Amino acid sequence: MSASRLANFGIAGVKYILDYGGCSVAADKPGSGGVGAIISASGFSRCIFLREDYGLGIVRIGVLGGTFNPIHLGHLHIARSIQRIFSLSQVHFVVAMTPPHKTPENLISFSHRYAMVSLAVAGIPSFIPSMIELEPQRSSFTIDTMRKLADNPAEGKRNFYFIAGGDSLMEVNSWRRSETLLTSYNFIFVVRPGIDLAEYRAALPKRAVSRVRDLTGLGRVQMQRRLSEENERDARIYIVDAGAPDISATRIRSLLASGKPVHRMVSKTVCEYIRKLRLYGGR
């Protein structure tokens, strides 16, 4: 299929690659139309969107960091939900070495955790497993990870959105150079419904408080309408509730240690990997 035919789908401000029968065709000059339109064509096996902000040429990239000890369906749910709401081209799953603020219980090796992340996202082209924390200079600090991602001029204009849970928001003030971090990059904190927003605001560095945007209690369309009113060039702190299932890695490890099933909490491939290698004391 030619680029000119691809342009007739009428998606403005979007770079995309269509996989047709194993042959990828790219178009970087889409025709006129509304941002966020959906391609629907029989015969296409996969669509990978590199969404750009209309008129600015800025690609949005999500960064979901964590120990992933192990990665579970709650992580995948959050990534999918945030990707849809914020029109993210990709979500990078950054596997942490050893968190600088605390030592997690029963933290298994980086190689096993990275392998499980790779298995969990293997069927989702826009979900990218990342071991960027191992790249020089090695660092577990979020500000260093974000700089590594951002300092790549070959990739063009990109806006990064760091995705974290509400518990992280309560301790973010203790992160290295937290004020610089929160005023340089976009953050999305996924909280549980019914939270006290004032408590979360109080946990932030003073200069970052004015950047908070409360999107809790809103539907996806309402959130996207609010987001369209924001200046893409300004870093924001978004607080959302994504309706994530109540799953925790701690609970999964406890169940595995006692020989109980976890197949409803992790993907099939991850479950098989854990079982085969008897991780977390599983039998």
Secondary structure as UniProt FT lines:
FT   HELIX           3..7
FT   TURN            8..9
FT   TURN            12..13
FT   STRAND          14..20
FT   TURN            21..22
FT   STRAND          23..27
FT   TURN            35..36
FT   TURN            42..43
FT   STRAND          46..52
FT   TURN            54..56
FT   STRAND          59..66
FT   TURN            69..70
FT   HELIX           73..86
FT   STRAND          90..95
FT   TURN            105..106
FT   HELIX           110..121
FT   TURN            122..123
FT   TURN            125..126
FT   STRAND          127..130
FT   HELIX           132..134
FT   HELIX           142..150
FT   HELIX           153..155
FT   STRAND          158..165
FT   HELIX           166..171
FT   HELIX           172..174
FT   TURN            176..177
FT   HELIX           178..184
FT   STRAND          186..190
FT   TURN            193..194
FT   HELIX           197..202
FT   HELIX           206..211
FT   STRAND          212..214
FT   TURN            216..217
FT   HELIX           220..228
FT   TURN            232..233
FT   STRAND          237..240
FT   HELIX           249..257
FT   TURN            258..259
FT   TURN            263..265
FT   HELIX           268..277
FT   HELIX           279..281
//
